[in-house]
């Protein structure tokens, strides 16, 4: 006998690793979000400092944030400290952006 059924799936939320040690030791050198680039290909990620200034915007075509700020203050490293992110997944299962913090150290 042959049986058929409908299987509905949803994307799992990405896992955010919010510690960045951008010291070029190949461990946590960039802000990595597991399950983001393979599943949510139309994402938009924004990084803000504690005063609400947008420091970096990323998407599928940009590498993960490694602490450098290209716009606004020149090509310099952002100071060590706490930063905040807004992650727009652009997915019907996740209509609201994900928000949180990350800690940057060197």
Gaussian input, Z-matrix of N, CA and C with variables (Angstrom, degrees):
# hf/3-21g

backbone

0 1
 N
 C     1     B1
 C     2     B2     1     A1
 N     3     B3     2     A2     1     D1
 C     4     B4     3     A3     2     D2
 C     5     B5     4     A4     3     D3
 N     6     B6     5     A5     4     D4
 C     7     B7     6     A6     5     D5
 C     8     B8     7     A7     6     D6
 N     9     B9     8     A8     7     D7
 C    10    B10     9     A9     8     D8
 C    11    B11    10    A10     9     D9
 N    12    B12    11    A11    10    D10
 C    13    B13    12    A12    11    D11
 C    14    B14    13    A13    12    D12
 N    15    B15    14    A14    13    D13
 C    16    B16    15    A15    14    D14
 C    17    B17    16    A16    15    D15
 N    18    B18    17    A17    16    D16
 C    19    B19    18    A18    17    D17
 C    20    B20    19    A19    18    D18
 N    21    B21    20    A20    19    D19
 C    22    B22    21    A21    20    D20
 C    23    B23    22    A22    21    D21
 N    24    B24    23    A23    22    D22
 C    25    B25    24    A24    23    D23
 C    26    B26    25    A25    24    D24
 N    27    B27    26    A26    25    D25
 C    28    B28    27    A27    26    D26
 C    29    B29    28    A28    27    D27
 N    30    B30    29    A29    28    D28
 C    31    B31    30    A30    29    D29
 C    32    B32    31    A31    30    D30
 N    33    B33    32    A32    31    D31
 C    34    B34    33    A33    32    D32
 C    35    B35    34    A34    33    D33
 N    36    B36    35    A35    34    D34
 C    37    B37    36    A36    35    D35
 C    38    B38    37    A37    36    D36
 N    39    B39    38    A38    37    D37
 C    40    B40    39    A39    38    D38
 C    41    B41    40    A40    39    D39
 N    42    B42    41    A41    40    D40
 C    43    B43    42    A42    41    D41
 C    44    B44    43    A43    42    D42
 N    45    B45    44    A44    43    D43
 C    46    B46    45    A45    44    D44
 C    47    B47    46    A46    45    D45
 N    48    B48    47    A47    46    D46
 C    49    B49    48    A48    47    D47
 C    50    B50    49    A49    48    D48
 N    51    B51    50    A50    49    D49
 C    52    B52    51    A51    50    D50
 C    53    B53    52    A52    51    D51
 N    54    B54    53    A53    52    D52
 C    55    B55    54    A54    53    D53
 C    56    B56    55    A55    54    D54
 N    57    B57    56    A56    55    D55
 C    58    B58    57    A57    56    D56
 C    59    B59    58    A58    57    D57
 N    60    B60    59    A59    58    D58
 C    61    B61    60    A60    59    D59
 C    62    B62    61    A61    60    D60
 N    63    B63    62    A62    61    D61
 C    64    B64    63    A63    62    D62
 C    65    B65    64    A64    63    D63
 N    66    B66    65    A65    64    D64
 C    67    B67    66    A66    65    D65
 C    68    B68    67    A67    66    D66
 N    69    B69    68    A68    67    D67
 C    70    B70    69    A69    68    D68
 C    71    B71    70    A70    69    D69
 N    72    B72    71    A71    70    D70
 C    73    B73    72    A72    71    D71
 C    74    B74    73    A73    72    D72
 N    75    B75    74    A74    73    D73
 C    76    B76    75    A75    74    D74
 C    77    B77    76    A76    75    D75
 N    78    B78    77    A77    76    D76
 C    79    B79    78    A78    77    D77
 C    80    B80    79    A79    78    D78
 N    81    B81    80    A80    79    D79
 C    82    B82    81    A81    80    D80
 C    83    B83    82    A82    81    D81
 N    84    B84    83    A83    82    D82
 C    85    B85    84    A84    83    D83
 C    86    B86    85    A85    84    D84
 N    87    B87    86    A86    85    D85
 C    88    B88    87    A87    86    D86
 C    89    B89    88    A88    87    D87
 N    90    B90    89    A89    88    D88
 C    91    B91    90    A90    89    D89
 C    92    B92    91    A91    90    D90
 N    93    B93    92    A92    91    D91
 C    94    B94    93    A93    92    D92
 C    95    B95    94    A94    93    D93
 N    96    B96    95    A95    94    D94
 C    97    B97    96    A96    95    D95
 C    98    B98    97    A97    96    D96
 N    99    B99    98    A98    97    D97
 C   100   B100    99    A99    98    D98
 C   101   B101   100   A100    99    D99
 N   102   B102   101   A101   100   D100
 C   103   B103   102   A102   101   D101
 C   104   B104   103   A103   102   D102
 N   105   B105   104   A104   103   D103
 C   106   B106   105   A105   104   D104
 C   107   B107   106   A106   105   D105
 N   108   B108   107   A107   106   D106
 C   109   B109   108   A108   107   D107
 C   110   B110   109   A109   108   D108
 N   111   B111   110   A110   109   D109
 C   112   B112   111   A111   110   D110
 C   113   B113   112   A112   111   D111
 N   114   B114   113   A113   112   D112
 C   115   B115   114   A114   113   D113
 C   116   B116   115   A115   114   D114
 N   117   B117   116   A116   115   D115
 C   118   B118   117   A117   116   D116
 C   119   B119   118   A118   117   D117
 N   120   B120   119   A119   118   D118
 C   121   B121   120   A120   119   D119
 C   122   B122   121   A121   120   D120
 N   123   B123   122   A122   121   D121
 C   124   B124   123   A123   122   D122
 C   125   B125   124   A124   123   D123
 N   126   B126   125   A125   124   D124
 C   127   B127   126   A126   125   D125
 C   128   B128   127   A127   126   D126
 N   129   B129   128   A128   127   D127
 C   130   B130   129   A129   128   D128
 C   131   B131   130   A130   129   D129
 N   132   B132   131   A131   130   D130
 C   133   B133   132   A132   131   D131
 C   134   B134   133   A133   132   D132
 N   135   B135   134   A134   133   D133
 C   136   B136   135   A135   134   D134
 C   137   B137   136   A136   135   D135
 N   138   B138   137   A137   136   D136
 C   139   B139   138   A138   137   D137
 C   140   B140   139   A139   138   D138
 N   141   B141   140   A140   139   D139
 C   142   B142   141   A141   140   D140
 C   143   B143   142   A142   141   D141
 N   144   B144   143   A143   142   D142
 C   145   B145   144   A144   143   D143
 C   146   B146   145   A145   144   D144
 N   147   B147   146   A146   145   D145
 C   148   B148   147   A147   146   D146
 C   149   B149   148   A148   147   D147
 N   150   B150   149   A149   148   D148
 C   151   B151   150   A150   149   D149
 C   152   B152   151   A151   150   D150
 N   153   B153   152   A152   151   D151
 C   154   B154   153   A153   152   D152
 C   155   B155   154   A154   153   D153
 N   156   B156   155   A155   154   D154
 C   157   B157   156   A156   155   D155
 C   158   B158   157   A157   156   D156
 N   159   B159   158   A158   157   D157
 C   160   B160   159   A159   158   D158
 C   161   B161   160   A160   159   D159
 N   162   B162   161   A161   160   D160
 C   163   B163   162   A162   161   D161
 C   164   B164   163   A163   162   D162
 N   165   B165   164   A164   163   D163
 C   166   B166   165   A165   164   D164
 C   167   B167   166   A166   165   D165
 N   168   B168   167   A167   166   D166
 C   169   B169   168   A168   167   D167
 C   170   B170   169   A169   168   D168
 N   171   B171   170   A170   169   D169
 C   172   B172   171   A171   170   D170
 C   173   B173   172   A172   171   D171
 N   174   B174   173   A173   172   D172
 C   175   B175   174   A174   173   D173
 C   176   B176   175   A175   174   D174
 N   177   B177   176   A176   175   D175
 C   178   B178   177   A177   176   D176
 C   179   B179   178   A178   177   D177
 N   180   B180   179   A179   178   D178
 C   181   B181   180   A180   179   D179
 C   182   B182   181   A181   180   D180
 N   183   B183   182   A182   181   D181
 C   184   B184   183   A183   182   D182
 C   185   B185   184   A184   183   D183
 N   186   B186   185   A185   184   D184
 C   187   B187   186   A186   185   D185
 C   188   B188   187   A187   186   D186
 N   189   B189   188   A188   187   D187
 C   190   B190   189   A189   188   D188
 C   191   B191   190   A190   189   D189
 N   192   B192   191   A191   190   D190
 C   193   B193   192   A192   191   D191
 C   194   B194   193   A193   192   D192
 N   195   B195   194   A194   193   D193
 C   196   B196   195   A195   194   D194
 C   197   B197   196   A196   195   D195
 N   198   B198   197   A197   196   D196
 C   199   B199   198   A198   197   D197
 C   200   B200   199   A199   198   D198
 N   201   B201   200   A200   199   D199
 C   202   B202   201   A201   200   D200
 C   203   B203   202   A202   201   D201
 N   204   B204   203   A203   202   D202
 C   205   B205   204   A204   203   D203
 C   206   B206   205   A205   204   D204
 N   207   B207   206   A206   205   D205
 C   208   B208   207   A207   206   D206
 C   209   B209   208   A208   207   D207
 N   210   B210   209   A209   208   D208
 C   211   B211   210   A210   209   D209
 C   212   B212   211   A211   210   D210
 N   213   B213   212   A212   211   D211
 C   214   B214   213   A213   212   D212
 C   215   B215   214   A214   213   D213
 N   216   B216   215   A215   214   D214
 C   217   B217   216   A216   215   D215
 C   218   B218   217   A217   216   D216
 N   219   B219   218   A218   217   D217
 C   220   B220   219   A219   218   D218
 C   221   B221   220   A220   219   D219
 N   222   B222   221   A221   220   D220
 C   223   B223   222   A222   221   D221
 C   224   B224   223   A223   222   D222
 N   225   B225   224   A224   223   D223
 C   226   B226   225   A225   224   D224
 C   227   B227   226   A226   225   D225
 N   228   B228   227   A227   226   D226
 C   229   B229   228   A228   227   D227
 C   230   B230   229   A229   228   D228
 N   231   B231   230   A230   229   D229
 C   232   B232   231   A231   230   D230
 C   233   B233   232   A232   231   D231
 N   234   B234   233   A233   232   D232
 C   235   B235   234   A234   233   D233
 C   236   B236   235   A235   234   D234
 N   237   B237   236   A236   235   D235
 C   238   B238   237   A237   236   D236
 C   239   B239   238   A238   237   D237
 N   240   B240   239   A239   238   D238
 C   241   B241   240   A240   239   D239
 C   242   B242   241   A241   240   D240
 N   243   B243   242   A242   241   D241
 C   244   B244   243   A243   242   D242
 C   245   B245   244   A244   243   D243
 N   246   B246   245   A245   244   D244
 C   247   B247   246   A246   245   D245
 C   248   B248   247   A247   246   D246
 N   249   B249   248   A248   247   D247
 C   250   B250   249   A249   248   D248
 C   251   B251   250   A250   249   D249
 N   252   B252   251   A251   250   D250
 C   253   B253   252   A252   251   D251
 C   254   B254   253   A253   252   D252
 N   255   B255   254   A254   253   D253
 C   256   B256   255   A255   254   D254
 C   257   B257   256   A256   255   D255
 N   258   B258   257   A257   256   D256
 C   259   B259   258   A258   257   D257
 C   260   B260   259   A259   258   D258
 N   261   B261   260   A260   259   D259
 C   262   B262   261   A261   260   D260
 C   263   B263   262   A262   261   D261
 N   264   B264   263   A263   262   D262
 C   265   B265   264   A264   263   D263
 C   266   B266   265   A265   264   D264
 N   267   B267   266   A266   265   D265
 C   268   B268   267   A267   266   D266
 C   269   B269   268   A268   267   D267
 N   270   B270   269   A269   268   D268
 C   271   B271   270   A270   269   D269
 C   272   B272   271   A271   270   D270
 N   273   B273   272   A272   271   D271
 C   274   B274   273   A273   272   D272
 C   275   B275   274   A274   273   D273
 N   276   B276   275   A275   274   D274
 C   277   B277   276   A276   275   D275
 C   278   B278   277   A277   276   D276
 N   279   B279   278   A278   277   D277
 C   280   B280   279   A279   278   D278
 C   281   B281   280   A280   279   D279
 N   282   B282   281   A281   280   D280
 C   283   B283   282   A282   281   D281
 C   284   B284   283   A283   282   D282
 N   285   B285   284   A284   283   D283
 C   286   B286   285   A285   284   D284
 C   287   B287   286   A286   285   D285
 N   288   B288   287   A287   286   D286
 C   289   B289   288   A288   287   D287
 C   290   B290   289   A289   288   D288
 N   291   B291   290   A290   289   D289
 C   292   B292   291   A291   290   D290
 C   293   B293   292   A292   291   D291
 N   294   B294   293   A293   292   D292
 C   295   B295   294   A294   293   D293
 C   296   B296   295   A295   294   D294
 N   297   B297   296   A296   295   D295
 C   298   B298   297   A297   296   D296
 C   299   B299   298   A298   297   D297
 N   300   B300   299   A299   298   D298
 C   301   B301   300   A300   299   D299
 C   302   B302   301   A301   300   D300
 N   303   B303   302   A302   301   D301
 C   304   B304   303   A303   302   D302
 C   305   B305   304   A304   303   D303
 N   306   B306   305   A305   304   D304
 C   307   B307   306   A306   305   D305
 C   308   B308   307   A307   306   D306
 N   309   B309   308   A308   307   D307
 C   310   B310   309   A309   308   D308
 C   311   B311   310   A310   309   D309
 N   312   B312   311   A311   310   D310
 C   313   B313   312   A312   311   D311
 C   314   B314   313   A313   312   D312
 N   315   B315   314   A314   313   D313
 C   316   B316   315   A315   314   D314
 C   317   B317   316   A316   315   D315

   B1=1.4429
   B2=1.5126
   B3=1.3037
   B4=1.4634
   B5=1.5176
   B6=1.3024
   B7=1.4597
   B8=1.5198
   B9=1.3000
   B10=1.4573
   B11=1.5233
   B12=1.3112
   B13=1.4508
   B14=1.5201
   B15=1.3134
   B16=1.4599
   B17=1.5178
   B18=1.2928
   B19=1.4535
   B20=1.5267
   B21=1.3090
   B22=1.4627
   B23=1.5142
   B24=1.3050
   B25=1.4566
   B26=1.5214
   B27=1.3081
   B28=1.4626
   B29=1.5225
   B30=1.3063
   B31=1.4632
   B32=1.5179
   B33=1.3054
   B34=1.4613
   B35=1.5239
   B36=1.3246
   B37=1.4651
   B38=1.5269
   B39=1.3194
   B40=1.4631
   B41=1.5250
   B42=1.3152
   B43=1.4681
   B44=1.5195
   B45=1.3265
   B46=1.4611
   B47=1.5265
   B48=1.3248
   B49=1.4663
   B50=1.5187
   B51=1.3361
   B52=1.4613
   B53=1.5261
   B54=1.3068
   B55=1.4651
   B56=1.5216
   B57=1.3200
   B58=1.4629
   B59=1.5228
   B60=1.3267
   B61=1.4660
   B62=1.5257
   B63=1.3015
   B64=1.4671
   B65=1.5219
   B66=1.3293
   B67=1.4697
   B68=1.5266
   B69=1.3410
   B70=1.4616
   B71=1.5265
   B72=1.3255
   B73=1.4644
   B74=1.5302
   B75=1.3060
   B76=1.4734
   B77=1.5249
   B78=1.3208
   B79=1.4699
   B80=1.5236
   B81=1.3197
   B82=1.4683
   B83=1.5264
   B84=1.3128
   B85=1.4661
   B86=1.5256
   B87=1.3313
   B88=1.4570
   B89=1.5275
   B90=1.3114
   B91=1.4596
   B92=1.5260
   B93=1.3197
   B94=1.4619
   B95=1.5240
   B96=1.3223
   B97=1.4594
   B98=1.5206
   B99=1.3235
   B100=1.4603
   B101=1.5282
   B102=1.3263
   B103=1.4494
   B104=1.5085
   B105=1.3101
   B106=1.4590
   B107=1.5274
   B108=1.3002
   B109=1.4698
   B110=1.5284
   B111=1.3212
   B112=1.4638
   B113=1.5183
   B114=1.3276
   B115=1.4615
   B116=1.5242
   B117=1.3074
   B118=1.4666
   B119=1.5282
   B120=1.3006
   B121=1.4640
   B122=1.5286
   B123=1.3216
   B124=1.4722
   B125=1.5209
   B126=1.3086
   B127=1.4635
   B128=1.5246
   B129=1.3197
   B130=1.4710
   B131=1.5222
   B132=1.3139
   B133=1.4554
   B134=1.5161
   B135=1.3356
   B136=1.4672
   B137=1.5200
   B138=1.3253
   B139=1.4671
   B140=1.5213
   B141=1.3398
   B142=1.4635
   B143=1.5245
   B144=1.3419
   B145=1.4671
   B146=1.5276
   B147=1.3126
   B148=1.4724
   B149=1.5218
   B150=1.3151
   B151=1.4634
   B152=1.5308
   B153=1.3242
   B154=1.4502
   B155=1.5127
   B156=1.3369
   B157=1.4606
   B158=1.5290
   B159=1.3243
   B160=1.4593
   B161=1.5229
   B162=1.3395
   B163=1.4624
   B164=1.5175
   B165=1.3395
   B166=1.4627
   B167=1.5152
   B168=1.3083
   B169=1.4601
   B170=1.5114
   B171=1.3225
   B172=1.4586
   B173=1.5120
   B174=1.3249
   B175=1.4580
   B176=1.5258
   B177=1.3171
   B178=1.4656
   B179=1.5271
   B180=1.3180
   B181=1.4655
   B182=1.5309
   B183=1.3375
   B184=1.4704
   B185=1.5213
   B186=1.3234
   B187=1.4706
   B188=1.5322
   B189=1.3275
   B190=1.4601
   B191=1.5297
   B192=1.3377
   B193=1.4667
   B194=1.5240
   B195=1.3241
   B196=1.4592
   B197=1.5185
   B198=1.3280
   B199=1.4548
   B200=1.5103
   B201=1.3273
   B202=1.4569
   B203=1.5223
   B204=1.3222
   B205=1.4566
   B206=1.5225
   B207=1.3276
   B208=1.4612
   B209=1.5214
   B210=1.3326
   B211=1.4589
   B212=1.5197
   B213=1.2883
   B214=1.4559
   B215=1.5136
   B216=1.3318
   B217=1.4611
   B218=1.5259
   B219=1.2982
   B220=1.4474
   B221=1.5118
   B222=1.2948
   B223=1.4607
   B224=1.5226
   B225=1.3204
   B226=1.4555
   B227=1.5149
   B228=1.3045
   B229=1.4595
   B230=1.5179
   B231=1.3063
   B232=1.4580
   B233=1.5284
   B234=1.3187
   B235=1.4568
   B236=1.5264
   B237=1.3200
   B238=1.4650
   B239=1.5218
   B240=1.3203
   B241=1.4526
   B242=1.5151
   B243=1.3179
   B244=1.4506
   B245=1.5193
   B246=1.3171
   B247=1.4581
   B248=1.5194
   B249=1.3021
   B250=1.4569
   B251=1.5160
   B252=1.3262
   B253=1.4556
   B254=1.5253
   B255=1.3235
   B256=1.4552
   B257=1.5190
   B258=1.3230
   B259=1.4552
   B260=1.5216
   B261=1.3128
   B262=1.4634
   B263=1.5254
   B264=1.3244
   B265=1.4576
   B266=1.5287
   B267=1.3442
   B268=1.4630
   B269=1.5256
   B270=1.3335
   B271=1.4543
   B272=1.5265
   B273=1.3147
   B274=1.4639
   B275=1.5253
   B276=1.3277
   B277=1.4666
   B278=1.5285
   B279=1.3140
   B280=1.4665
   B281=1.5259
   B282=1.3370
   B283=1.4694
   B284=1.5266
   B285=1.3239
   B286=1.4666
   B287=1.5289
   B288=1.3332
   B289=1.4720
   B290=1.5230
   B291=1.3200
   B292=1.4579
   B293=1.5226
   B294=1.3134
   B295=1.4627
   B296=1.5146
   B297=1.3153
   B298=1.4536
   B299=1.5170
   B300=1.3135
   B301=1.4679
   B302=1.5144
   B303=1.3133
   B304=1.4526
   B305=1.5191
   B306=1.3046
   B307=1.4622
   B308=1.5144
   B309=1.3163
   B310=1.4626
   B311=1.5155
   B312=1.3155
   B313=1.4656
   B314=1.5247
   B315=1.3295
   B316=1.4627
   B317=1.5122
   A1=109.05
   A2=115.35
   A3=122.35
   A4=107.91
   A5=115.30
   A6=121.35
   A7=108.74
   A8=116.27
   A9=120.14
   A10=109.11
   A11=115.34
   A12=121.30
   A13=108.65
   A14=115.60
   A15=121.38
   A16=108.84
   A17=115.94
   A18=122.24
   A19=108.18
   A20=116.57
   A21=121.63
   A22=108.52
   A23=116.40
   A24=120.89
   A25=110.22
   A26=114.96
   A27=122.40
   A28=107.73
   A29=114.96
   A30=119.51
   A31=109.69
   A32=116.63
   A33=121.19
   A34=108.51
   A35=117.49
   A36=118.04
   A37=110.61
   A38=117.39
   A39=119.83
   A40=111.14
   A41=115.45
   A42=122.32
   A43=108.66
   A44=116.09
   A45=121.68
   A46=109.32
   A47=115.99
   A48=121.70
   A49=106.17
   A50=116.99
   A51=120.83
   A52=114.63
   A53=118.02
   A54=120.88
   A55=108.13
   A56=116.15
   A57=122.05
   A58=108.21
   A59=116.20
   A60=120.61
   A61=106.90
   A62=115.69
   A63=122.30
   A64=111.79
   A65=116.20
   A66=120.82
   A67=112.35
   A68=116.98
   A69=123.44
   A70=114.26
   A71=116.99
   A72=119.74
   A73=111.45
   A74=117.51
   A75=127.32
   A76=113.74
   A77=118.99
   A78=122.52
   A79=108.39
   A80=117.46
   A81=123.66
   A82=112.10
   A83=117.56
   A84=120.98
   A85=113.65
   A86=117.26
   A87=121.30
   A88=109.28
   A89=115.95
   A90=123.07
   A91=108.22
   A92=116.07
   A93=122.33
   A94=110.35
   A95=115.25
   A96=121.81
   A97=106.73
   A98=115.99
   A99=122.37
   A100=110.15
   A101=117.07
   A102=121.75
   A103=113.85
   A104=118.11
   A105=121.16
   A106=111.44
   A107=117.46
   A108=121.95
   A109=113.09
   A110=118.40
   A111=120.87
   A112=112.96
   A113=117.83
   A114=121.73
   A115=111.92
   A116=117.70
   A117=122.73
   A118=109.45
   A119=116.76
   A120=120.78
   A121=113.55
   A122=118.45
   A123=121.58
   A124=112.66
   A125=117.55
   A126=120.86
   A127=111.95
   A128=114.19
   A129=122.15
   A130=106.52
   A131=116.95
   A132=122.81
   A133=109.30
   A134=116.02
   A135=121.61
   A136=109.07
   A137=116.42
   A138=123.16
   A139=107.62
   A140=116.07
   A141=122.88
   A142=110.02
   A143=115.12
   A144=118.21
   A145=109.19
   A146=117.23
   A147=120.01
   A148=113.94
   A149=117.25
   A150=121.05
   A151=112.06
   A152=117.10
   A153=121.37
   A154=115.33
   A155=118.11
   A156=120.98
   A157=109.17
   A158=115.57
   A159=120.84
   A160=109.44
   A161=116.30
   A162=121.05
   A163=113.64
   A164=116.32
   A165=119.36
   A166=109.35
   A167=116.48
   A168=123.10
   A169=107.91
   A170=116.34
   A171=120.34
   A172=112.00
   A173=114.35
   A174=122.11
   A175=107.54
   A176=115.90
   A177=121.18
   A178=112.38
   A179=118.02
   A180=120.51
   A181=113.85
   A182=118.27
   A183=120.81
   A184=110.23
   A185=117.85
   A186=119.63
   A187=110.75
   A188=116.23
   A189=121.53
   A190=110.62
   A191=115.60
   A192=120.92
   A193=110.38
   A194=116.29
   A195=122.19
   A196=113.14
   A197=116.94
   A198=120.63
   A199=114.87
   A200=118.70
   A201=120.62
   A202=110.35
   A203=115.95
   A204=122.92
   A205=106.92
   A206=116.03
   A207=120.04
   A208=112.69
   A209=117.39
   A210=120.25
   A211=110.82
   A212=117.18
   A213=121.35
   A214=114.94
   A215=118.71
   A216=119.44
   A217=111.82
   A218=117.53
   A219=120.39
   A220=110.89
   A221=116.73
   A222=121.62
   A223=109.92
   A224=115.87
   A225=121.30
   A226=110.66
   A227=114.58
   A228=119.83
   A229=109.20
   A230=115.53
   A231=120.07
   A232=107.46
   A233=118.77
   A234=119.86
   A235=111.40
   A236=116.47
   A237=120.48
   A238=108.66
   A239=115.61
   A240=119.75
   A241=112.03
   A242=115.47
   A243=122.34
   A244=110.73
   A245=115.99
   A246=123.97
   A247=108.32
   A248=115.82
   A249=120.76
   A250=109.54
   A251=115.79
   A252=119.80
   A253=111.00
   A254=114.57
   A255=123.31
   A256=105.50
   A257=116.00
   A258=122.00
   A259=109.53
   A260=115.61
   A261=122.66
   A262=107.10
   A263=117.12
   A264=120.55
   A265=112.58
   A266=117.14
   A267=121.66
   A268=111.14
   A269=114.62
   A270=122.74
   A271=108.21
   A272=117.41
   A273=120.93
   A274=112.64
   A275=118.12
   A276=121.38
   A277=112.61
   A278=117.58
   A279=122.90
   A280=109.43
   A281=118.01
   A282=119.67
   A283=113.56
   A284=118.06
   A285=121.88
   A286=109.76
   A287=117.81
   A288=119.45
   A289=111.06
   A290=115.15
   A291=121.59
   A292=107.57
   A293=117.02
   A294=121.63
   A295=109.58
   A296=115.12
   A297=119.75
   A298=110.03
   A299=114.07
   A300=120.02
   A301=109.78
   A302=114.84
   A303=121.50
   A304=108.36
   A305=116.04
   A306=121.14
   A307=108.53
   A308=115.73
   A309=122.86
   A310=109.66
   A311=116.83
   A312=121.97
   A313=107.97
   A314=115.81
   A315=120.57
   A316=110.60
   D1=153.72
   D2=179.21
   D3=-117.88
   D4=132.92
   D5=179.70
   D6=-124.11
   D7=146.16
   D8=175.82
   D9=-131.01
   D10=155.03
   D11=178.14
   D12=-154.88
   D13=159.20
   D14=177.22
   D15=-95.35
   D16=134.38
   D17=178.79
   D18=-118.52
   D19=117.50
   D20=179.24
   D21=-105.03
   D22=131.01
   D23=-179.92
   D24=-122.77
   D25=157.25
   D26=174.34
   D27=-128.01
   D28=150.98
   D29=174.81
   D30=-72.10
   D31=137.68
   D32=174.94
   D33=-76.10
   D34=147.04
   D35=177.24
   D36=-65.23
   D37=148.84
   D38=178.72
   D39=-70.05
   D40=157.22
   D41=177.59
   D42=-101.00
   D43=121.59
   D44=-176.67
   D45=-97.28
   D46=124.75
   D47=173.15
   D48=-101.94
   D49=107.28
   D50=-166.87
   D51=-97.96
   D52=22.66
   D53=174.03
   D54=-117.30
   D55=125.79
   D56=-179.82
   D57=-124.39
   D58=122.25
   D59=174.57
   D60=-117.47
   D61=85.78
   D62=-173.53
   D63=-77.95
   D64=62.64
   D65=-177.95
   D66=-112.99
   D67=14.69
   D68=177.22
   D69=59.85
   D70=34.16
   D71=174.64
   D72=-98.61
   D73=10.87
   D74=-179.45
   D75=67.34
   D76=12.73
   D77=177.33
   D78=-122.65
   D79=114.86
   D80=178.60
   D81=57.20
   D82=37.36
   D83=-178.64
   D84=-76.08
   D85=-12.54
   D86=-179.43
   D87=-141.55
   D88=161.98
   D89=179.36
   D90=-75.49
   D91=101.61
   D92=-173.41
   D93=-103.80
   D94=133.40
   D95=176.52
   D96=-122.62
   D97=110.27
   D98=-176.38
   D99=-72.36
   D100=135.30
   D101=179.50
   D102=80.85
   D103=14.73
   D104=-178.42
   D105=-92.87
   D106=-59.80
   D107=-171.80
   D108=-69.41
   D109=-28.06
   D110=-179.76
   D111=-82.38
   D112=-27.04
   D113=-172.52
   D114=-109.45
   D115=-47.46
   D116=-176.14
   D117=-103.58
   D118=74.39
   D119=-171.34
   D120=-71.31
   D121=-15.26
   D122=179.61
   D123=-104.08
   D124=27.17
   D125=-176.58
   D126=-72.10
   D127=161.55
   D128=171.63
   D129=-136.38
   D130=128.94
   D131=-178.34
   D132=-120.70
   D133=131.13
   D134=177.85
   D135=-121.41
   D136=136.88
   D137=177.52
   D138=-114.46
   D139=130.14
   D140=-179.32
   D141=-122.30
   D142=151.12
   D143=172.08
   D144=-85.25
   D145=-179.11
   D146=-174.80
   D147=-69.02
   D148=-14.00
   D149=178.11
   D150=-96.34
   D151=3.82
   D152=177.18
   D153=87.51
   D154=10.70
   D155=178.57
   D156=-82.33
   D157=127.96
   D158=176.99
   D159=-69.60
   D160=121.38
   D161=-178.37
   D162=-102.65
   D163=-30.67
   D164=-172.59
   D165=-156.67
   D166=141.35
   D167=174.40
   D168=-126.73
   D169=131.84
   D170=-178.93
   D171=-130.30
   D172=161.28
   D173=176.16
   D174=-152.83
   D175=-167.11
   D176=-176.04
   D177=-59.74
   D178=-29.79
   D179=-175.26
   D180=-88.01
   D181=-5.09
   D182=179.58
   D183=-109.25
   D184=147.22
   D185=176.29
   D186=-70.11
   D187=166.58
   D188=178.77
   D189=-60.63
   D190=150.99
   D191=-177.40
   D192=-70.15
   D193=128.62
   D194=-178.04
   D195=-115.88
   D196=19.25
   D197=176.63
   D198=96.32
   D199=-6.70
   D200=178.93
   D201=-86.98
   D202=140.78
   D203=179.82
   D204=-117.88
   D205=110.57
   D206=-176.05
   D207=-86.85
   D208=-36.26
   D209=-176.49
   D210=-98.35
   D211=137.23
   D212=171.72
   D213=100.08
   D214=-53.53
   D215=-176.92
   D216=-118.35
   D217=15.76
   D218=-179.46
   D219=88.80
   D220=179.17
   D221=-179.41
   D222=-82.89
   D223=76.17
   D224=-177.71
   D225=-128.11
   D226=162.09
   D227=174.25
   D228=-74.87
   D229=141.05
   D230=172.41
   D231=-71.83
   D232=146.34
   D233=179.26
   D234=-64.75
   D235=151.67
   D236=175.83
   D237=-59.59
   D238=143.30
   D239=179.31
   D240=153.60
   D241=-165.97
   D242=-178.54
   D243=-95.32
   D244=134.65
   D245=178.01
   D246=-128.23
   D247=164.29
   D248=-176.50
   D249=-124.18
   D250=147.39
   D251=-179.73
   D252=-126.48
   D253=152.40
   D254=169.28
   D255=-126.29
   D256=122.74
   D257=-177.24
   D258=-115.72
   D259=111.44
   D260=176.46
   D261=-93.39
   D262=113.06
   D263=-177.42
   D264=-83.39
   D265=-20.13
   D266=-178.48
   D267=51.48
   D268=51.84
   D269=-178.76
   D270=-133.50
   D271=139.68
   D272=-178.20
   D273=-61.40
   D274=-29.80
   D275=179.10
   D276=-75.89
   D277=-17.50
   D278=-178.83
   D279=-130.91
   D280=74.38
   D281=-176.64
   D282=-70.80
   D283=-27.67
   D284=179.54
   D285=-92.79
   D286=143.64
   D287=178.63
   D288=-70.06
   D289=152.64
   D290=173.82
   D291=-89.88
   D292=137.53
   D293=-179.49
   D294=-128.53
   D295=156.54
   D296=177.50
   D297=176.84
   D298=-166.04
   D299=-178.58
   D300=-125.15
   D301=163.41
   D302=171.89
   D303=-140.70
   D304=151.75
   D305=178.79
   D306=-111.18
   D307=124.43
   D308=-179.28
   D309=-106.01
   D310=128.92
   D311=175.37
   D312=-138.95
   D313=167.33
   D314=179.53
   D315=-124.83

